[in-house]
Amino acid sequence: MICGGCGRTIRNGERYRTYEIDRASGPFVTVRRHIVCPSPRR
């Protein structure tokens, strides 16, 4: 799964939230985001 906030992979054991976004043009979209996104890579 990919985080909708930071674009990184959500790994096993990492906490995340699921949001279902309703769309007028079709079925809903599921977005997953980390509870706390990891710090950016350097």
PyMOL Python script that loads the backbone (N, CA, C, O; Angstrom):
from pymol import cmd

cmd.read_pdbstr("""\
ATOM      1  N   MET A   1       0.838  -1.171   0.000  1.00  0.00           N
ATOM      2  CA  MET A   1       0.000   0.000   0.000  1.00  0.00           C
ATOM      3  C   MET A   1       0.885   1.236   0.000  1.00  0.00           C
ATOM      4  O   MET A   1       1.993   1.221   0.536  1.00  0.00           O
ATOM      5  N   ILE A   2       0.389   2.295  -0.600  1.00  0.00           N
ATOM      6  CA  ILE A   2       1.115   3.562  -0.678  1.00  0.00           C
ATOM      7  C   ILE A   2       0.367   4.609   0.139  1.00  0.00           C
ATOM      8  O   ILE A   2      -0.860   4.692   0.082  1.00  0.00           O
ATOM      9  N   CYS A   3       1.105   5.399   0.891  1.00  0.00           N
ATOM     10  CA  CYS A   3       0.526   6.465   1.702  1.00  0.00           C
ATOM     11  C   CYS A   3       0.108   7.625   0.797  1.00  0.00           C
ATOM     12  O   CYS A   3       0.889   8.082  -0.037  1.00  0.00           O
ATOM     13  N   GLY A   4      -1.134   8.097   0.969  1.00  0.00           N
ATOM     14  CA  GLY A   4      -1.625   9.231   0.194  1.00  0.00           C
ATOM     15  C   GLY A   4      -1.028  10.556   0.631  1.00  0.00           C
ATOM     16  O   GLY A   4      -1.179  11.556  -0.071  1.00  0.00           O
ATOM     17  N   GLY A   5      -0.353  10.588   1.773  1.00  0.00           N
ATOM     18  CA  GLY A   5       0.246  11.825   2.267  1.00  0.00           C
ATOM     19  C   GLY A   5       1.679  12.013   1.817  1.00  0.00           C
ATOM     20  O   GLY A   5       2.038  13.066   1.290  1.00  0.00           O
ATOM     21  N   CYS A   6       2.506  10.984   2.025  1.00  0.00           N
ATOM     22  CA  CYS A   6       3.930  11.115   1.723  1.00  0.00           C
ATOM     23  C   CYS A   6       4.358  10.326   0.490  1.00  0.00           C
ATOM     24  O   CYS A   6       5.458  10.534  -0.022  1.00  0.00           O
ATOM     25  N   GLY A   7       3.503   9.421   0.004  1.00  0.00           N
ATOM     26  CA  GLY A   7       3.842   8.654  -1.187  1.00  0.00           C
ATOM     27  C   GLY A   7       4.736   7.461  -0.929  1.00  0.00           C
ATOM     28  O   GLY A   7       5.149   6.789  -1.874  1.00  0.00           O
ATOM     29  N   ARG A   8       5.045   7.179   0.317  1.00  0.00           N
ATOM     30  CA  ARG A   8       5.903   6.035   0.653  1.00  0.00           C
ATOM     31  C   ARG A   8       5.065   4.785   0.904  1.00  0.00           C
ATOM     32  O   ARG A   8       3.855   4.856   1.116  1.00  0.00           O
ATOM     33  N   THR A   9       5.733   3.657   0.874  1.00  0.00           N
ATOM     34  CA  THR A   9       5.089   2.380   1.149  1.00  0.00           C
ATOM     35  C   THR A   9       4.696   2.292   2.620  1.00  0.00           C
ATOM     36  O   THR A   9       5.459   2.682   3.504  1.00  0.00           O
ATOM     37  N   ILE A  10       3.497   1.776   2.867  1.00  0.00           N
ATOM     38  CA  ILE A  10       3.074   1.491   4.230  1.00  0.00           C
ATOM     39  C   ILE A  10       3.477   0.045   4.496  1.00  0.00           C
ATOM     40  O   ILE A  10       2.944  -0.879   3.882  1.00  0.00           O
ATOM     41  N   ARG A  11       4.408  -0.144   5.401  1.00  0.00           N
ATOM     42  CA  ARG A  11       4.968  -1.472   5.673  1.00  0.00           C
ATOM     43  C   ARG A  11       4.184  -2.199   6.747  1.00  0.00           C
ATOM     44  O   ARG A  11       3.413  -1.600   7.496  1.00  0.00           O
ATOM     45  N   ASN A  12       4.398  -3.506   6.805  1.00  0.00           N
ATOM     46  CA  ASN A  12       3.744  -4.309   7.845  1.00  0.00           C
ATOM     47  C   ASN A  12       4.069  -3.750   9.215  1.00  0.00           C
ATOM     48  O   ASN A  12       5.227  -3.458   9.512  1.00  0.00           O
ATOM     49  N   GLY A  13       3.057  -3.601  10.048  1.00  0.00           N
ATOM     50  CA  GLY A  13       3.248  -3.114  11.399  1.00  0.00           C
ATOM     51  C   GLY A  13       3.114  -1.607  11.534  1.00  0.00           C
ATOM     52  O   GLY A  13       2.940  -1.115  12.649  1.00  0.00           O
ATOM     53  N   GLU A  14       3.188  -0.848  10.433  1.00  0.00           N
ATOM     54  CA  GLU A  14       3.014   0.600  10.510  1.00  0.00           C
ATOM     55  C   GLU A  14       1.522   0.914  10.612  1.00  0.00           C
ATOM     56  O   GLU A  14       0.693   0.296   9.943  1.00  0.00           O
ATOM     57  N   ARG A  15       1.206   1.872  11.449  1.00  0.00           N
ATOM     58  CA  ARG A  15      -0.198   2.240  11.638  1.00  0.00           C
ATOM     59  C   ARG A  15      -0.628   3.214  10.540  1.00  0.00           C
ATOM     60  O   ARG A  15       0.143   4.075  10.116  1.00  0.00           O
ATOM     61  N   TYR A  16      -1.862   3.060  10.095  1.00  0.00           N
ATOM     62  CA  TYR A  16      -2.381   3.942   9.059  1.00  0.00           C
ATOM     63  C   TYR A  16      -3.894   4.075   9.210  1.00  0.00           C
ATOM     64  O   TYR A  16      -4.539   3.286   9.899  1.00  0.00           O
ATOM     65  N   ARG A  17      -4.435   5.083   8.556  1.00  0.00           N
ATOM     66  CA  ARG A  17      -5.884   5.302   8.520  1.00  0.00           C
ATOM     67  C   ARG A  17      -6.364   5.101   7.101  1.00  0.00           C
ATOM     68  O   ARG A  17      -5.637   5.364   6.143  1.00  0.00           O
ATOM     69  N   THR A  18      -7.591   4.635   6.971  1.00  0.00           N
ATOM     70  CA  THR A  18      -8.209   4.445   5.667  1.00  0.00           C
ATOM     71  C   THR A  18      -9.348   5.438   5.512  1.00  0.00           C
ATOM     72  O   THR A  18     -10.194   5.579   6.395  1.00  0.00           O
ATOM     73  N   TYR A  19      -9.354   6.124   4.377  1.00  0.00           N
ATOM     74  CA  TYR A  19     -10.413   7.074   4.056  1.00  0.00           C
ATOM     75  C   TYR A  19     -11.076   6.619   2.764  1.00  0.00           C
ATOM     76  O   TYR A  19     -10.396   6.304   1.788  1.00  0.00           O
ATOM     77  N   GLU A  20     -12.380   6.587   2.761  1.00  0.00           N
ATOM     78  CA  GLU A  20     -13.119   6.279   1.536  1.00  0.00           C
ATOM     79  C   GLU A  20     -13.719   7.575   1.032  1.00  0.00           C
ATOM     80  O   GLU A  20     -14.528   8.203   1.715  1.00  0.00           O
ATOM     81  N   ILE A  21     -13.319   7.975  -0.169  1.00  0.00           N
ATOM     82  CA  ILE A  21     -13.740   9.241  -0.744  1.00  0.00           C
ATOM     83  C   ILE A  21     -14.772   8.953  -1.822  1.00  0.00           C
ATOM     84  O   ILE A  21     -14.510   8.224  -2.779  1.00  0.00           O
ATOM     85  N   ASP A  22     -15.940   9.536  -1.648  1.00  0.00           N
ATOM     86  CA  ASP A  22     -17.035   9.357  -2.601  1.00  0.00           C
ATOM     87  C   ASP A  22     -16.783  10.221  -3.834  1.00  0.00           C
ATOM     88  O   ASP A  22     -16.364  11.372  -3.717  1.00  0.00           O
ATOM     89  N   ARG A  23     -17.039   9.663  -5.010  1.00  0.00           N
ATOM     90  CA  ARG A  23     -16.874  10.416  -6.253  1.00  0.00           C
ATOM     91  C   ARG A  23     -18.201  10.459  -6.986  1.00  0.00           C
ATOM     92  O   ARG A  23     -18.934   9.471  -7.007  1.00  0.00           O
ATOM     93  N   ALA A  24     -18.509  11.582  -7.579  1.00  0.00           N
ATOM     94  CA  ALA A  24     -19.761  11.728  -8.323  1.00  0.00           C
ATOM     95  C   ALA A  24     -19.715  10.947  -9.634  1.00  0.00           C
ATOM     96  O   ALA A  24     -20.755  10.525 -10.139  1.00  0.00           O
ATOM     97  N   SER A  25     -18.518  10.750 -10.189  1.00  0.00           N
ATOM     98  CA  SER A  25     -18.389  10.129 -11.506  1.00  0.00           C
ATOM     99  C   SER A  25     -18.224   8.616 -11.459  1.00  0.00           C
ATOM    100  O   SER A  25     -18.112   7.983 -12.509  1.00  0.00           O
ATOM    101  N   GLY A  26     -18.206   8.020 -10.265  1.00  0.00           N
ATOM    102  CA  GLY A  26     -18.018   6.572 -10.200  1.00  0.00           C
ATOM    103  C   GLY A  26     -17.932   6.091  -8.773  1.00  0.00           C
ATOM    104  O   GLY A  26     -18.342   6.792  -7.848  1.00  0.00           O
ATOM    105  N   PRO A  27     -17.395   4.887  -8.587  1.00  0.00           N
ATOM    106  CA  PRO A  27     -17.302   4.319  -7.248  1.00  0.00           C
ATOM    107  C   PRO A  27     -16.314   5.089  -6.373  1.00  0.00           C
ATOM    108  O   PRO A  27     -15.498   5.867  -6.865  1.00  0.00           O
ATOM    109  N   PHE A  28     -16.409   4.855  -5.075  1.00  0.00           N
ATOM    110  CA  PHE A  28     -15.527   5.556  -4.144  1.00  0.00           C
ATOM    111  C   PHE A  28     -14.078   5.124  -4.322  1.00  0.00           C
ATOM    112  O   PHE A  28     -13.785   4.068  -4.885  1.00  0.00           O
ATOM    113  N   VAL A  29     -13.183   5.968  -3.829  1.00  0.00           N
ATOM    114  CA  VAL A  29     -11.742   5.719  -3.877  1.00  0.00           C
ATOM    115  C   VAL A  29     -11.269   5.511  -2.444  1.00  0.00           C
ATOM    116  O   VAL A  29     -11.677   6.244  -1.543  1.00  0.00           O
ATOM    117  N   THR A  30     -10.414   4.518  -2.227  1.00  0.00           N
ATOM    118  CA  THR A  30      -9.853   4.273  -0.899  1.00  0.00           C
ATOM    119  C   THR A  30      -8.455   4.854  -0.836  1.00  0.00           C
ATOM    120  O   THR A  30      -7.597   4.523  -1.654  1.00  0.00           O
ATOM    121  N   VAL A  31      -8.227   5.735   0.151  1.00  0.00           N
ATOM    122  CA  VAL A  31      -6.924   6.363   0.363  1.00  0.00           C
ATOM    123  C   VAL A  31      -6.437   5.939   1.733  1.00  0.00           C
ATOM    124  O   VAL A  31      -7.193   5.966   2.705  1.00  0.00           O
ATOM    125  N   ARG A  32      -5.178   5.550   1.812  1.00  0.00           N
ATOM    126  CA  ARG A  32      -4.578   5.164   3.087  1.00  0.00           C
ATOM    127  C   ARG A  32      -3.445   6.130   3.398  1.00  0.00           C
ATOM    128  O   ARG A  32      -2.651   6.475   2.523  1.00  0.00           O
ATOM    129  N   ARG A  33      -3.380   6.565   4.658  1.00  0.00           N
ATOM    130  CA  ARG A  33      -2.324   7.481   5.094  1.00  0.00           C
ATOM    131  C   ARG A  33      -1.739   6.989   6.398  1.00  0.00           C
ATOM    132  O   ARG A  33      -2.459   6.489   7.262  1.00  0.00           O
ATOM    133  N   HIS A  34      -0.408   7.133   6.542  1.00  0.00           N
ATOM    134  CA  HIS A  34       0.245   6.832   7.812  1.00  0.00           C
ATOM    135  C   HIS A  34      -0.402   7.670   8.909  1.00  0.00           C
ATOM    136  O   HIS A  34      -0.869   8.779   8.652  1.00  0.00           O
ATOM    137  N   ILE A  35      -0.431   7.144  10.126  1.00  0.00           N
ATOM    138  CA  ILE A  35      -0.839   7.960  11.271  1.00  0.00           C
ATOM    139  C   ILE A  35       0.176   9.094  11.429  1.00  0.00           C
ATOM    140  O   ILE A  35      -0.204  10.249  11.619  1.00  0.00           O
ATOM    141  N   VAL A  36       1.461   8.760  11.350  1.00  0.00           N
ATOM    142  CA  VAL A  36       2.542   9.753  11.339  1.00  0.00           C
ATOM    143  C   VAL A  36       3.465   9.370  10.186  1.00  0.00           C
ATOM    144  O   VAL A  36       4.114   8.324  10.223  1.00  0.00           O
ATOM    145  N   CYS A  37       3.520  10.226   9.154  1.00  0.00           N
ATOM    146  CA  CYS A  37       4.376   9.922   8.009  1.00  0.00           C
ATOM    147  C   CYS A  37       5.843   9.958   8.436  1.00  0.00           C
ATOM    148  O   CYS A  37       6.238  10.797   9.246  1.00  0.00           O
ATOM    149  N   PRO A  38       6.660   9.029   7.879  1.00  0.00           N
ATOM    150  CA  PRO A  38       8.073   9.015   8.216  1.00  0.00           C
ATOM    151  C   PRO A  38       8.763  10.311   7.753  1.00  0.00           C
ATOM    152  O   PRO A  38       8.283  10.997   6.851  1.00  0.00           O
ATOM    153  N   SER A  39       9.875  10.617   8.379  1.00  0.00           N
ATOM    154  CA  SER A  39      10.616  11.830   7.988  1.00  0.00           C
ATOM    155  C   SER A  39      11.138  11.676   6.556  1.00  0.00           C
ATOM    156  O   SER A  39      11.390  10.561   6.099  1.00  0.00           O
ATOM    157  N   PRO A  40      11.295  12.788   5.862  1.00  0.00           N
ATOM    158  CA  PRO A  40      11.765  12.717   4.465  1.00  0.00           C
ATOM    159  C   PRO A  40      13.185  12.162   4.371  1.00  0.00           C
ATOM    160  O   PRO A  40      13.998  12.327   5.280  1.00  0.00           O
ATOM    161  N   ARG A  41      13.459  11.506   3.256  1.00  0.00           N
ATOM    162  CA  ARG A  41      14.809  10.966   3.014  1.00  0.00           C
ATOM    163  C   ARG A  41      15.765  12.102   2.726  1.00  0.00           C
ATOM    164  O   ARG A  41      15.369  13.152   2.220  1.00  0.00           O
ATOM    165  N   ARG A  42      17.026  11.883   3.052  1.00  0.00           N
ATOM    166  CA  ARG A  42      18.057  12.907   2.768  1.00  0.00           C
ATOM    167  C   ARG A  42      19.084  12.364   1.841  1.00  0.00           C
ATOM    168  O   ARG A  42      20.028  13.069   1.485  1.00  0.00           O
TER     169      ARG A  42
END
""", "prot")
cmd.dss("prot")
cmd.show_as("cartoon", "prot")
cmd.util.cbc("prot")
cmd.orient("prot")
